[in-house]
Amino acid sequence: MTIATPHFDDTNRVRALCALRVLDTPQEERFDRLTRLAAATLAVPIVLVSLVDAQRQWFKSRVGLAASETSRAISFCTHTVARRDMLVVEDALQDPRFAANPLVTGAPDIRFYAGQPVFSHDGEAVGTLCVIDTVPRAFDEAARQVLRDFAALVEDELNKGALVAARMRAEQAVHALNGELEQRIEQRTRSLREANDTLKREIGQRLAAEETLRTSEERIRTIVSSSFSAFVSTDASGVVVDWNASAERTFGWSREQALGQDLATLIIPEAYREAHRAGMQRYARHGVGKVINTRIEMPARTREHGDITVEMTINAFQAGGELFFGAFLHDVSERIRAKLALQQKQQLLDTVLETLDVGVVACSADGELTLFNRAAREFHGLPPQALPSGDWAAHYSLFSGDGAHLLEEREVPLLRALQGETIKDCAMVIAPRDRARRYVLASGRRMSGPNGEALGAVVAMKDITELNDSQRKLTINEQRLRAITENLPALIGQVDKAGNFTYLNTLALRFYGREKAQLIGQPVRQAYSAPEFEKVEQFMKLALQGKRVSFEDELTVEGRSSHYHASYIPDIDAAGSVNGFYAMAFDITARKRSEIRQRDSEERLRTVTDNLPALISYLDADLRYRFANAMYKQWYGVDPAAMVGKSVSEVFPAHFCGQREQQLRRCLEGHTVQLELEVAHGGDTRILHSVYIPHLRDGVVLGAYLLSTDVTAARRHEANLKALAHTDTLTGLPNRRSYEAELEAALGRSVRNRSGMALMFLDIDRFKQINDTLGHAGGDEVLREFGQRLLRAVRKTDTVSRLAGDEFTVILEGVRSPEECASVGAKIVEAMRPLFSVGEMARQVSTSIGIAWTNSAASDARALSTQADAALYQAKAAGRNQFCVGAGTK
């Protein structure tokens, strides 16, 4: 039988599902926990996390259903995904879409279905969280909201891996690009020093001055003033005390206008000001703030352009005994708008690498493939896979430049780069069996850390297939590839105090469209049109006055328009005279479109680590600190600069060292160690999760990397979830899950102690009439009062539980006879006799009780439950408002 299913083009949706890489993975407790909670909360027998593939629906987690997948042609969830909104079918037999569905007419006999779609991080509906029952039922708004809440938790878990992996790949690629930039700058500086003795002395003086600056507070000021992100600092009362150039551009107020102003009045929308001021006052009083050291998005006001959305990281610090707040803010309004546009076009532009047409592949120092960008995946039609390097060529179809033979292991460019060779324009053919053959030029090099340690290798592959049609196209493409691989991604120049060029790098010459002889020694003015020169002249004057300036603008030179971020750095000699300035400009056209930030230097990396909400440090083999981030100051009150060179025992007290020393020793033996410890922090006891990672080089442990994060909230959340999973939220009594575990335990104790026990099943008589008369709210009041009276009527050692609806149970331990059970039953019936007060009404409520007693080791939970259930029906049949003791087992 063919079941009608909705028709819609879901090619991009299925692609987004596959990109999450969860299809056909093993069941995971993080998903199973949510389906179990949903089943208990909504009282349904079947709950599924269903992922709708091209031809099937596959269950990542399931409760109450044995099958791991079903055909998409008969699935309810396809309809939910198509509508991108909740679908509720209260009676499938009455719904023409599903009345003939084999899942309705046969097992699992679906009568009720409710499904809430879950979305990938790029907005595609990839599946559902659905609840199913074998009987028709209503589904009110409260239940629908519960289902939406659980679906949101499932959605967070589905997207967590993809978002974290994408961010890690982007950070690795940006780090590699920054390393290459620094190396190129060093090479160019050395070339200039050899060409001009005078320049060599000036550069040496500048480097010496910069070395001094890096050890002073001016280093921080330089980072802040030239940061692409707005930096704002206030005192404890919220008055602005610092405001960098990026803040001026972002919010429209100059530094002079902003200083001394109330920050809340200046940039915070009126609806959020009171909460902002209250948060600052709370931190000033208690040292605790929800947003401190946390990256958040929030609305902000600008002077002329209305409200924008900013991404903010804020921290608190002490200076001169006073409290200050510092925040890095970045305007993400355009990024949010771009994200919405990207969702419509189904494009994933998370990182610079994903936007490049150049294929980028990287591996770790031990030869494990770690990165395949979008272009590389399209070249090979395959993701990175853990393979021996000898299998790379065959698996990824790598051939020689003429396509004649498969590359040998020693010929693979990435392996050659890993072994230390610098690869430039190596011709290669990628020829997968099911994809078009591609001709590429590969360039790469080995990546090393700041101390020379091997980090791996990276290779960039430029597709030149189309340019192979003619020699002319090949020549043009070779020139373009050399421009990319052999030149810095920045325009670098030097201007003397007379305003004449004294040096321009290759990229700068190409930018101006002139030969070197036409520009060197000539005035800067001649390189620009009059209107364009006016844009840069004002900044040249400031630089020649000894002021370091940075600016962004759109420049048109030789008919080409580009966005650039430029910095002019004065060339000041030892006597304080300005001899000119150095100019560096970055093409930020791509950054304007994709919101990608590059970290240019080690200082920026330090800023990042200092603002991460984690303790980060490095110990050498003698357990002496060689690096520590700013969080040590905030968490322990220890200056990180003062820690460097000192041992752990010199910095921290003996009890602190004793807890960690054994694990640190294991780490220095080459083991990665994880541990959790409780520490006092901010007047509260916190739980820190620490990871100790050995720093290995050539098999020798040189030291250890230490990373500690606060997991207090996560551990408390887990404890709350565990309590929620075993408690009935309406009455506060143990729920069905807790009851089943306690019944098994009680039976075990009865056998060990050779004592009798009993099980009671209780129903509230005619509870449906109570609900119909008093409403569900009144019915809930009756259930709560019934549970409290039941607790008061039995011993504290007896276990009272609510199974569902008006069904309650009591486990009696240490009862010696059916007569003793009858006494308890009579006491409970009597306890319900006084009128129940519901709002302003009084209502008579009674109960029927079925009791099963046993003192036999042969009894099990199922048998005892069956006997209690049978006794309950006897009590109802006898007229209700009474108890009946079943035959039991002796």
Backbone hydrogen bonds, N-H to C=O, Kabsch-Sander energy under -0.5 kcal/mol:
donor,donor_aa,acceptor,acceptor_aa,energy
8,F,6,P,-0.5
10,D,8,F,-0.9
14,V,10,D,-2.8
15,R,11,T,-2.1
16,A,12,N,-2.4
17,L,13,R,-2.1
18,C,14,V,-2.6
19,A,15,R,-1.9
20,L,16,A,-0.8
20,L,17,L,-1.0
21,R,18,C,-1.4
25,T,22,V,-1.7
31,F,28,E,-1.0
32,D,28,E,-2.6
33,R,29,E,-2.8
34,L,30,R,-0.5
35,T,31,F,-2.0
36,R,32,D,-2.4
37,L,33,R,-2.1
38,A,34,L,-2.4
39,A,35,T,-2.3
40,A,36,R,-2.3
41,T,37,L,-2.9
42,L,38,A,-2.6
43,A,39,A,-0.8
44,V,39,A,-1.5
46,I,132,I,-1.6
47,V,63,V,-1.9
48,L,130,C,-2.5
49,V,61,S,-2.7
50,S,48,L,-0.7
50,S,128,T,-2.1
51,L,58,W,-3.2
52,V,50,S,-0.5
52,V,126,V,-1.6
53,D,51,L,-1.0
53,D,56,R,-2.2
57,Q,70,T,-2.8
58,W,51,L,-2.7
59,F,68,S,-2.9
60,K,49,V,-2.1
60,K,58,W,-0.8
61,S,49,V,-0.9
63,V,47,V,-2.4
70,T,57,Q,-2.1
72,R,55,Q,-1.6
74,I,71,S,-1.0
75,S,72,R,-1.4
79,H,76,F,-1.0
80,T,76,F,-1.2
81,V,77,C,-2.7
82,A,78,T,-2.2
83,R,79,H,-1.8
84,R,80,T,-1.4
85,D,80,T,-0.9
87,L,115,G,-2.4
89,V,113,Y,-3.7
90,E,88,V,-0.6
92,A,111,R,-2.7
94,Q,91,D,-1.4
95,D,92,A,-1.1
98,F,95,D,-1.5
99,A,95,D,-1.9
101,N,98,F,-1.5
104,V,101,N,-2.1
105,T,101,N,-2.7
106,G,102,P,-1.5
109,D,106,G,-3.1
110,I,103,L,-2.5
111,R,133,D,-2.4
112,F,133,D,-2.1
113,Y,89,V,-2.3
114,A,131,V,-2.0
115,G,87,L,-2.8
116,Q,129,L,-2.3
118,V,127,G,-2.5
120,S,124,E,-2.9
123,G,120,S,-2.3
126,V,118,V,-1.5
126,V,124,E,-1.0
127,G,118,V,-1.3
128,T,50,S,-2.9
129,L,116,Q,-2.1
130,C,48,L,-2.4
130,C,128,T,-0.5
131,V,114,A,-2.7
132,I,46,I,-2.8
133,D,112,F,-1.9
137,R,90,E,-1.4
144,R,140,D,-2.2
145,Q,141,E,-2.4
146,V,142,A,-2.0
147,L,143,A,-2.4
148,R,144,R,-2.4
149,D,145,Q,-2.6
150,F,146,V,-2.5
151,A,147,L,-2.4
152,A,148,R,-2.2
153,L,149,D,-1.6
154,V,150,F,-2.2
155,E,151,A,-2.6
156,D,152,A,-2.1
157,E,153,L,-1.9
158,L,154,V,-2.4
159,N,155,E,-1.9
160,K,156,D,-1.2
161,G,157,E,-0.6
163,L,159,N,-2.3
164,V,160,K,-2.3
165,A,161,G,-2.6
166,A,162,A,-2.3
167,R,163,L,-2.1
168,M,164,V,-2.3
169,R,165,A,-2.5
170,A,166,A,-2.2
171,E,167,R,-2.4
172,Q,168,M,-2.3
173,A,169,R,-2.3
174,V,170,A,-2.7
175,H,171,E,-2.4
176,A,172,Q,-2.2
177,L,173,A,-2.5
178,N,174,V,-2.7
179,G,175,H,-2.3
180,E,176,A,-2.2
181,L,177,L,-2.3
182,E,178,N,-2.6
183,Q,179,G,-2.2
184,R,180,E,-2.5
185,I,181,L,-2.5
186,E,182,E,-2.2
187,Q,183,Q,-2.3
188,R,184,R,-2.6
189,T,185,I,-2.7
190,R,186,E,-2.3
191,S,187,Q,-1.9
192,L,188,R,-2.3
193,R,189,T,-2.1
194,E,190,R,-1.8
195,A,191,S,-1.5
196,N,192,L,-1.6
200,K,196,N,-2.3
201,R,197,D,-2.1
202,E,198,T,-2.4
203,I,199,L,-3.2
204,G,200,K,-2.6
205,Q,201,R,-2.6
206,R,202,E,-2.7
207,L,203,I,-3.2
208,A,204,G,-2.4
209,A,205,Q,-2.8
210,E,206,R,-3.0
211,E,207,L,-2.3
212,T,208,A,-2.0
213,L,209,A,-2.6
214,R,210,E,-2.2
215,T,211,E,-0.6
215,T,212,T,-1.0
216,S,213,L,-1.7
219,R,213,L,-1.0
219,R,216,S,-1.2
220,I,216,S,-0.5
221,R,217,E,-1.9
222,T,218,E,-2.7
223,I,219,R,-2.0
224,V,220,I,-2.7
225,S,221,R,-3.0
226,S,222,T,-2.1
227,S,223,I,-0.6
227,S,224,V,-0.7
230,A,329,L,-2.6
232,V,327,A,-2.5
233,S,242,D,-1.9
234,T,325,F,-2.4
235,D,239,V,-2.0
236,A,323,L,-0.9
238,G,235,D,-2.0
240,V,261,Q,-2.9
241,V,233,S,-3.3
242,D,233,S,-1.6
244,N,231,F,-1.9
248,E,244,N,-1.7
249,R,245,A,-2.2
250,T,246,S,-2.5
251,F,247,A,-2.8
252,G,248,E,-2.0
258,A,254,S,-2.0
259,L,255,R,-2.5
260,G,240,V,-2.6
261,Q,258,A,-2.3
263,L,238,G,-2.9
263,L,261,Q,-0.5
266,L,262,D,-1.9
267,I,263,L,-2.5
268,I,263,L,-0.7
268,I,264,A,-1.1
272,Y,269,P,-1.9
273,R,269,P,-0.6
273,R,270,E,-0.9
274,E,270,E,-0.5
276,H,272,Y,-2.1
277,R,273,R,-2.9
278,A,274,E,-2.6
279,G,275,A,-2.2
280,M,276,H,-2.1
281,Q,277,R,-2.4
282,R,278,A,-2.5
283,Y,279,G,-2.2
284,A,280,M,-2.4
285,R,281,Q,-2.1
286,H,282,R,-3.0
287,G,283,Y,-2.4
288,V,282,R,-0.5
293,N,314,I,-3.8
294,T,291,V,-1.7
296,I,294,T,-0.6
296,I,312,M,-2.4
298,M,310,V,-2.3
300,A,308,I,-2.8
301,R,267,I,-4.0
302,T,306,G,-0.8
303,R,251,F,-2.8
308,I,300,A,-2.9
310,V,298,M,-2.9
311,E,330,H,-2.8
312,M,296,I,-3.2
312,M,310,V,-0.5
313,T,328,F,-2.1
314,I,291,V,-0.6
314,I,294,T,-0.6
315,N,326,G,-2.8
317,F,324,F,-2.6
319,A,322,E,-2.4
322,E,319,A,-1.7
324,F,317,F,-2.8
325,F,234,T,-2.7
326,G,315,N,-2.8
327,A,232,V,-2.7
328,F,313,T,-2.5
329,L,230,A,-3.6
329,L,327,A,-0.6
330,H,311,E,-2.1
332,V,309,T,-2.3
332,V,330,H,-0.6
333,S,309,T,-0.7
336,I,332,V,-2.6
337,R,333,S,-2.5
338,A,334,E,-3.0
339,K,335,R,-2.4
340,L,336,I,-1.9
341,A,337,R,-2.0
342,L,338,A,-2.7
343,Q,339,K,-2.0
344,Q,340,L,-1.3
345,K,341,A,-1.8
346,Q,342,L,-1.2
347,Q,342,L,-1.6
349,L,347,Q,-0.8
355,T,351,T,-0.7
355,T,352,V,-1.1
356,L,352,V,-1.0
359,G,461,M,-3.0
361,V,459,V,-2.6
362,A,371,L,-1.6
363,C,457,A,-2.3
364,S,368,E,-2.6
365,A,455,L,-0.6
367,G,364,S,-1.9
369,L,367,G,-0.5
370,T,362,A,-2.4
371,L,362,A,-1.5
373,N,360,V,-1.8
377,R,373,N,-2.5
378,E,374,R,-2.2
379,F,375,A,-2.2
380,H,376,A,-2.4
381,G,377,R,-2.9
387,L,385,Q,-1.0
391,D,388,P,-2.3
392,W,389,S,-1.1
395,H,391,D,-2.6
396,Y,392,W,-2.8
397,S,394,A,-0.5
398,L,393,A,-2.2
399,F,397,S,-0.6
399,F,429,V,-3.2
400,S,405,H,-2.4
403,G,400,S,-2.0
407,L,398,L,-2.5
411,E,408,E,-1.6
412,V,408,E,-0.8
412,V,409,E,-1.0
416,R,412,V,-2.4
417,A,413,P,-2.6
418,L,414,L,-2.1
419,Q,415,L,-1.6
420,G,417,A,-1.7
421,E,416,R,-2.2
423,I,421,E,-0.7
423,I,444,G,-2.8
426,C,442,A,-3.3
427,A,425,D,-0.6
428,M,440,V,-2.2
429,V,399,F,-2.1
430,I,438,R,-2.7
431,A,397,S,-2.1
431,A,429,V,-0.6
435,R,432,P,-1.0
438,R,430,I,-2.6
440,V,428,M,-3.0
440,V,438,R,-0.5
441,L,462,K,-1.8
442,A,426,C,-2.8
442,A,440,V,-0.5
443,S,460,A,-2.3
444,G,423,I,-1.7
445,R,458,V,-1.7
447,M,456,G,-3.2
449,G,453,E,-3.2
452,G,449,G,-2.0
455,L,447,M,-3.0
456,G,447,M,-1.2
457,A,363,C,-1.7
458,V,445,R,-2.0
459,V,361,V,-2.8
460,A,443,S,-3.6
461,M,359,G,-3.9
462,K,441,L,-2.4
462,K,460,A,-0.5
463,D,461,M,-0.5
464,I,439,Y,-3.2
464,I,462,K,-0.6
468,N,464,I,-0.7
468,N,465,T,-1.3
469,D,466,E,-1.3
470,S,467,L,-0.9
474,L,470,S,-2.0
475,T,471,Q,-2.4
476,I,472,R,-2.3
477,N,473,K,-2.5
478,E,474,L,-2.4
479,Q,475,T,-2.1
480,R,476,I,-2.2
481,L,477,N,-2.6
482,R,478,E,-2.5
483,A,479,Q,-2.1
484,I,480,R,-1.8
485,T,481,L,-2.8
486,E,482,R,-2.9
487,N,483,A,-0.7
490,A,488,L,-0.9
491,L,585,A,-3.2
492,I,490,A,-0.6
493,G,583,A,-2.6
494,Q,503,Y,-2.2
495,V,581,F,-2.7
496,D,500,N,-2.5
497,K,579,N,-1.1
499,G,496,D,-2.1
501,F,522,Q,-2.6
502,T,494,Q,-3.1
503,Y,494,Q,-1.3
505,N,492,I,-2.2
509,L,505,N,-2.4
510,R,506,T,-2.3
511,F,507,L,-2.0
512,Y,508,A,-2.3
513,G,509,L,-1.3
514,R,509,L,-1.4
518,Q,515,E,-0.9
519,L,515,E,-0.6
519,L,516,K,-1.3
520,I,516,K,-2.5
521,G,501,F,-3.1
522,Q,519,L,-2.4
524,V,499,G,-2.5
526,Q,523,P,-1.1
527,A,524,V,-1.9
528,Y,525,R,-1.4
533,F,529,S,-2.7
534,E,530,A,-1.6
535,K,531,P,-0.8
535,K,532,E,-0.6
536,V,532,E,-0.9
537,E,533,F,-2.4
538,Q,534,E,-0.8
540,M,536,V,-2.1
541,K,537,E,-2.3
542,L,538,Q,-1.4
543,A,539,F,-2.3
544,L,540,M,-2.5
545,Q,541,K,-0.7
545,Q,542,L,-0.7
546,G,543,A,-1.6
547,K,542,L,-2.3
549,V,568,Y,-1.9
551,F,566,A,-2.5
553,D,564,Y,-2.1
555,L,553,D,-0.6
555,L,562,S,-2.4
557,V,555,L,-0.5
557,V,560,R,-2.2
560,R,557,V,-2.1
562,S,555,L,-2.2
564,Y,553,D,-2.6
565,H,586,F,-2.3
566,A,551,F,-3.1
566,A,564,Y,-0.5
567,S,584,M,-2.5
568,Y,549,V,-2.7
569,I,567,S,-0.5
569,I,582,Y,-3.0
571,D,580,G,-2.6
572,I,570,P,-0.9
573,D,577,S,-2.2
576,G,573,D,-1.9
579,N,571,D,-3.2
579,N,577,S,-0.7
581,F,495,V,-2.6
582,Y,569,I,-3.0
583,A,493,G,-2.9
584,M,567,S,-2.2
585,A,491,L,-2.7
586,F,565,H,-2.7
588,I,563,H,-1.5
588,I,586,F,-0.9
589,T,563,H,-0.6
592,K,588,I,-2.3
593,R,589,T,-1.2
594,S,590,A,-2.5
595,E,591,R,-2.2
600,D,598,Q,-0.7
605,L,601,S,-1.6
606,R,602,E,-2.1
607,T,603,E,-2.0
608,V,604,R,-2.0
609,T,605,L,-2.3
610,D,606,R,-2.4
611,N,607,T,-1.1
611,N,608,V,-0.7
612,L,608,V,-0.7
612,L,609,T,-0.6
614,A,612,L,-2.2
615,L,708,S,-2.6
616,I,614,A,-0.6
617,S,706,L,-2.1
618,Y,627,F,-2.1
619,L,704,A,-2.7
620,D,624,R,-2.4
621,A,702,L,-1.0
623,L,620,D,-2.1
625,Y,646,K,-2.9
626,R,618,Y,-3.0
627,F,618,Y,-1.2
629,N,616,I,-2.1
632,Y,629,N,-1.5
633,K,630,A,-1.3
634,Q,630,A,-1.3
635,W,631,M,-3.1
636,Y,632,Y,-1.9
637,G,632,Y,-0.6
637,G,633,K,-0.9
638,V,632,Y,-1.7
643,M,639,D,-0.9
644,V,640,P,-0.9
645,G,625,Y,-3.6
646,K,643,M,-2.3
648,V,623,L,-1.4
651,V,647,S,-1.1
651,V,648,V,-0.6
652,F,648,V,-2.7
657,C,653,P,-1.9
658,G,654,A,-2.8
659,Q,655,H,-1.3
660,R,656,F,-0.7
660,R,657,C,-0.8
661,E,657,C,-2.8
662,Q,658,G,-0.6
664,L,660,R,-2.4
665,R,661,E,-2.3
666,R,662,Q,-1.8
667,C,663,Q,-2.1
668,L,664,L,-2.2
669,E,665,R,-0.7
669,E,666,R,-0.7
670,G,667,C,-2.0
671,H,666,R,-1.7
673,V,671,H,-0.5
673,V,692,Y,-2.3
675,L,690,S,-2.1
677,L,688,L,-2.0
679,V,686,R,-2.6
681,H,679,V,-0.5
681,H,684,D,-3.7
684,D,681,H,-1.5
686,R,679,V,-3.5
686,R,684,D,-0.6
688,L,677,L,-3.0
688,L,686,R,-0.5
689,H,709,T,-2.9
690,S,675,L,-3.3
690,S,688,L,-0.6
691,V,707,L,-2.5
692,Y,673,V,-3.3
693,I,691,V,-0.6
693,I,705,Y,-2.8
695,H,703,G,-2.8
696,L,694,P,-0.9
697,R,700,V,-2.2
700,V,697,R,-1.9
702,L,695,H,-3.5
702,L,700,V,-0.7
703,G,695,H,-0.8
704,A,619,L,-2.8
705,Y,693,I,-3.1
706,L,617,S,-2.9
707,L,691,V,-2.0
708,S,615,L,-2.5
709,T,689,H,-2.3
710,D,613,P,-0.5
711,V,687,I,-2.4
711,V,709,T,-0.7
712,T,687,I,-0.5
715,R,711,V,-2.5
716,R,712,T,-2.6
717,H,713,A,-2.4
718,E,714,A,-2.3
719,A,715,R,-2.0
720,N,716,R,-2.4
721,L,717,H,-2.6
722,K,718,E,-2.2
723,A,719,A,-2.3
724,L,720,N,-2.7
725,A,721,L,-2.3
726,H,722,K,-0.7
726,H,723,A,-1.0
727,T,724,L,-1.0
728,D,733,L,-3.5
729,T,727,T,-0.6
732,G,728,D,-2.3
735,N,726,H,-1.3
739,Y,735,N,-2.8
740,E,736,R,-2.6
741,A,737,R,-1.7
742,E,738,S,-2.5
743,L,739,Y,-2.7
744,E,740,E,-1.8
745,A,741,A,-2.0
746,A,742,E,-2.8
747,L,743,L,-2.4
748,G,744,E,-2.0
749,R,745,A,-2.3
750,S,746,A,-2.5
751,V,747,L,-2.0
752,R,748,G,-2.4
753,N,749,R,-3.0
754,R,750,S,-0.8
755,S,750,S,-1.7
757,M,854,T,-2.5
758,A,812,L,-2.7
759,L,852,A,-2.6
760,M,810,V,-2.7
761,F,850,G,-2.8
762,L,808,F,-2.8
763,D,848,S,-1.9
764,I,806,D,-0.7
765,D,763,D,-0.5
765,D,846,S,-2.1
767,F,764,I,-1.1
770,I,766,R,-1.3
771,N,767,F,-2.5
772,D,768,K,-2.8
773,T,769,Q,-2.2
774,L,770,I,-3.3
775,G,771,N,-2.1
778,G,774,L,-0.7
779,G,775,G,-2.6
780,D,776,H,-2.5
781,E,777,A,-1.7
782,V,778,G,-2.1
783,L,779,G,-2.3
784,R,780,D,-2.4
785,E,781,E,-2.5
786,F,782,V,-2.9
787,G,783,L,-2.3
788,Q,784,R,-2.0
789,R,785,E,-2.5
790,L,786,F,-2.3
791,L,787,G,-2.0
792,R,788,Q,-2.0
793,A,789,R,-1.4
794,V,790,L,-0.7
794,V,791,L,-0.8
798,D,795,R,-1.2
799,T,811,I,-1.8
800,V,798,D,-0.6
801,S,809,T,-2.4
802,R,734,P,-2.3
803,L,801,S,-0.5
803,L,807,E,-2.1
804,A,807,E,-0.9
807,E,804,A,-2.8
808,F,762,L,-2.6
808,F,806,D,-0.5
809,T,801,S,-2.6
810,V,760,M,-1.6
811,I,799,T,-2.5
812,L,758,A,-2.6
812,L,810,V,-0.6
813,E,811,I,-0.5
814,G,756,G,-1.3
815,V,756,G,-1.0
821,C,817,S,-1.4
822,A,818,P,-2.4
823,S,819,E,-1.8
824,V,820,E,-1.6
825,G,821,C,-2.5
826,A,822,A,-2.6
827,K,823,S,-1.8
828,I,824,V,-2.0
829,V,825,G,-2.3
830,E,826,A,-2.2
831,A,827,K,-1.9
832,M,828,I,-1.2
833,R,830,E,-1.3
836,F,843,R,-3.6
838,V,836,F,-0.7
838,V,841,M,-2.9
839,G,837,S,-0.6
841,M,838,V,-2.3
843,R,836,F,-2.8
845,V,832,M,-0.6
845,V,843,R,-0.5
848,S,763,D,-2.0
849,I,882,Q,-2.2
850,G,761,F,-2.9
851,I,884,C,-2.8
852,A,759,L,-2.5
854,T,757,M,-2.7
855,N,889,T,-1.7
859,S,856,S,-1.1
864,L,860,D,-2.4
865,S,861,A,-2.3
866,T,862,R,-2.4
867,Q,863,A,-2.1
868,A,864,L,-2.2
869,D,865,S,-2.6
870,A,866,T,-2.3
871,A,867,Q,-2.1
872,L,868,A,-2.0
873,Y,869,D,-2.0
874,Q,870,A,-1.7
875,A,871,A,-2.0
876,K,872,L,-2.2
877,A,873,Y,-2.6
878,A,874,Q,-1.5
879,G,876,K,-1.7
880,R,875,A,-1.8
884,C,849,I,-1.8
886,G,851,I,-4.3
886,G,884,C,-0.6
889,T,853,W,-1.6
